[in-house]
Amino acid sequence: MIKKRRGYTHSRTSPKGGKRGCLCADGKTYSSKCCDGSLQAQGIGNITGESLADNWNGYTVTSCSDGHVRHVHIHDATLTVGKVYYLTLENNHNHCYTITSTHHSEGIHINTASVVYDDCSTCQSANP
């Protein structure tokens, strides 16, 4: 039997039913039987153990336009240190960047990277 929650607050995002577990009224256990759609019955999400960031490479980049240094990452691709790319970044700082080094944290996500350029001026001319 599901214990009725005190102070029940309806939630549009908390699960109701299904196979995944939710926080029970005791505040210590999770069960699919406790998914009653309340804010307090928050789901625990995916528990299959899959990693969301398996194949990414992190870099330190320097903007060709203002010299600003950023830490960035890209999934399923490798960029060449010392070369220049036009990068479209998740935060809309889309410019030509020199890849200055590899970096071991994710940083800002690179949405797309252009073909490789040898220098900033060639990249900037091709991407006004």
TORKOL-4160 file (C-alpha; in steps of 0.2 Angstrom, whole numbers, padded with zeros to 4 digits, m for minus):
128
<pt num="1" X="0000" Y="0000" Z="0000"/>
<pt num="2" X="0007" Y="0017" Z="m0005"/>
<pt num="3" X="0008" Y="0029" Z="0010"/>
<pt num="4" X="m0001" Y="0046" Z="0007"/>
<pt num="5" X="0011" Y="0060" Z="0007"/>
<pt num="6" X="0009" Y="0075" Z="0019"/>
<pt num="7" X="0010" Y="0091" Z="0010"/>
<pt num="8" X="0007" Y="0084" Z="m0007"/>
<pt num="9" X="0012" Y="0096" Z="m0021"/>
<pt num="10" X="0008" Y="0091" Z="m0039"/>
<pt num="11" X="0022" Y="0091" Z="m0051"/>
<pt num="12" X="0022" Y="0092" Z="m0070"/>
<pt num="13" X="0039" Y="0084" Z="m0071"/>
<pt num="14" X="0039" Y="0070" Z="m0058"/>
<pt num="15" X="0034" Y="0053" Z="m0065"/>
<pt num="16" X="0018" Y="0044" Z="m0061"/>
<pt num="17" X="0019" Y="0025" Z="m0063"/>
<pt num="18" X="0031" Y="0017" Z="m0075"/>
<pt num="19" X="0046" Y="0006" Z="m0071"/>
<pt num="20" X="0059" Y="0019" Z="m0064"/>
<pt num="21" X="0059" Y="0022" Z="m0045"/>
<pt num="22" X="0054" Y="0037" Z="m0036"/>
<pt num="23" X="0058" Y="0044" Z="m0019"/>
<pt num="24" X="0045" Y="0036" Z="m0006"/>
<pt num="25" X="0037" Y="0045" Z="0008"/>
<pt num="26" X="0049" Y="0039" Z="0021"/>
<pt num="27" X="0062" Y="0050" Z="0011"/>
<pt num="28" X="0075" Y="0035" Z="0012"/>
<pt num="29" X="0069" Y="0022" Z="m0001"/>
<pt num="30" X="0065" Y="0022" Z="m0020"/>
<pt num="31" X="0052" Y="0012" Z="m0028"/>
<pt num="32" X="0041" Y="0012" Z="m0044"/>
<pt num="33" X="0026" Y="0011" Z="m0032"/>
<pt num="34" X="0030" Y="0028" Z="m0025"/>
<pt num="35" X="0029" Y="0037" Z="m0042"/>
<pt num="36" X="0013" Y="0047" Z="m0038"/>
<pt num="37" X="0016" Y="0063" Z="m0048"/>
<pt num="38" X="0021" Y="0073" Z="m0033"/>
<pt num="39" X="0035" Y="0085" Z="m0032"/>
<pt num="40" X="0042" Y="0075" Z="m0017"/>
<pt num="41" X="0042" Y="0059" Z="m0028"/>
<pt num="42" X="0056" Y="0064" Z="m0039"/>
<pt num="43" X="0062" Y="0051" Z="m0051"/>
<pt num="44" X="0080" Y="0044" Z="m0050"/>
<pt num="45" X="0083" Y="0044" Z="m0068"/>
<pt num="46" X="0093" Y="0032" Z="m0079"/>
<pt num="47" X="0101" Y="0019" Z="m0069"/>
<pt num="48" X="0108" Y="0008" Z="m0083"/>
<pt num="49" X="0126" Y="0014" Z="m0080"/>
<pt num="50" X="0129" Y="0022" Z="m0097"/>
<pt num="51" X="0140" Y="0036" Z="m0098"/>
<pt num="52" X="0134" Y="0052" Z="m0107"/>
<pt num="53" X="0152" Y="0059" Z="m0111"/>
<pt num="54" X="0162" Y="0044" Z="m0117"/>
<pt num="55" X="0171" Y="0051" Z="m0132"/>
<pt num="56" X="0175" Y="0069" Z="m0130"/>
<pt num="57" X="0191" Y="0079" Z="m0131"/>
<pt num="58" X="0195" Y="0094" Z="m0121"/>
<pt num="59" X="0205" Y="0109" Z="m0127"/>
<pt num="60" X="0211" Y="0126" Z="m0122"/>
<pt num="61" X="0208" Y="0138" Z="m0136"/>
<pt num="62" X="0212" Y="0156" Z="m0140"/>
<pt num="63" X="0201" Y="0168" Z="m0149"/>
<pt num="64" X="0209" Y="0176" Z="m0165"/>
<pt num="65" X="0198" Y="0191" Z="m0163"/>
<pt num="66" X="0201" Y="0196" Z="m0145"/>
<pt num="67" X="0214" Y="0184" Z="m0138"/>
<pt num="68" X="0201" Y="0177" Z="m0125"/>
<pt num="69" X="0206" Y="0160" Z="m0119"/>
<pt num="70" X="0192" Y="0147" Z="m0116"/>
<pt num="71" X="0191" Y="0129" Z="m0111"/>
<pt num="72" X="0181" Y="0119" Z="m0123"/>
<pt num="73" X="0176" Y="0101" Z="m0128"/>
<pt num="74" X="0170" Y="0091" Z="m0143"/>
<pt num="75" X="0162" Y="0074" Z="m0145"/>
<pt num="76" X="0168" Y="0061" Z="m0157"/>
<pt num="77" X="0181" Y="0072" Z="m0165"/>
<pt num="78" X="0199" Y="0077" Z="m0163"/>
<pt num="79" X="0206" Y="0094" Z="m0167"/>
<pt num="80" X="0225" Y="0098" Z="m0170"/>
<pt num="81" X="0234" Y="0108" Z="m0157"/>
<pt num="82" X="0242" Y="0123" Z="m0166"/>
<pt num="83" X="0229" Y="0124" Z="m0180"/>
<pt num="84" X="0215" Y="0136" Z="m0182"/>
<pt num="85" X="0196" Y="0132" Z="m0183"/>
<pt num="86" X="0180" Y="0142" Z="m0184"/>
<pt num="87" X="0171" Y="0135" Z="m0169"/>
<pt num="88" X="0152" Y="0137" Z="m0166"/>
<pt num="89" X="0151" Y="0136" Z="m0147"/>
<pt num="90" X="0136" Y="0132" Z="m0136"/>
<pt num="91" X="0137" Y="0149" Z="m0128"/>
<pt num="92" X="0136" Y="0157" Z="m0146"/>
<pt num="93" X="0154" Y="0164" Z="m0145"/>
<pt num="94" X="0157" Y="0159" Z="m0163"/>
<pt num="95" X="0174" Y="0164" Z="m0169"/>
<pt num="96" X="0190" Y="0158" Z="m0176"/>
<pt num="97" X="0201" Y="0150" Z="m0163"/>
<pt num="98" X="0218" Y="0143" Z="m0161"/>
<pt num="99" X="0219" Y="0126" Z="m0152"/>
<pt num="100" X="0233" Y="0130" Z="m0140"/>
<pt num="101" X="0233" Y="0114" Z="m0130"/>
<pt num="102" X="0223" Y="0099" Z="m0124"/>
<pt num="103" X="0213" Y="0101" Z="m0108"/>
<pt num="104" X="0206" Y="0087" Z="m0096"/>
<pt num="105" X="0190" Y="0095" Z="m0092"/>
<pt num="106" X="0175" Y="0097" Z="m0103"/>
<pt num="107" X="0172" Y="0116" Z="m0104"/>
<pt num="108" X="0161" Y="0124" Z="m0116"/>
<pt num="109" X="0153" Y="0112" Z="m0129"/>
<pt num="110" X="0159" Y="0114" Z="m0147"/>
<pt num="111" X="0143" Y="0112" Z="m0158"/>
<pt num="112" X="0153" Y="0112" Z="m0175"/>
<pt num="113" X="0171" Y="0114" Z="m0180"/>
<pt num="114" X="0176" Y="0120" Z="m0198"/>
<pt num="115" X="0190" Y="0114" Z="m0209"/>
<pt num="116" X="0207" Y="0117" Z="m0202"/>
<pt num="117" X="0216" Y="0133" Z="m0206"/>
<pt num="118" X="0235" Y="0137" Z="m0204"/>
<pt num="119" X="0232" Y="0154" Z="m0197"/>
<pt num="120" X="0219" Y="0166" Z="m0190"/>
<pt num="121" X="0219" Y="0178" Z="m0204"/>
<pt num="122" X="0214" Y="0164" Z="m0217"/>
<pt num="123" X="0201" Y="0158" Z="m0205"/>
<pt num="124" X="0194" Y="0176" Z="m0202"/>
<pt num="125" X="0194" Y="0180" Z="m0221"/>
<pt num="126" X="0184" Y="0164" Z="m0224"/>
<pt num="127" X="0172" Y="0167" Z="m0210"/>
<pt num="128" X="0167" Y="0185" Z="m0209"/>
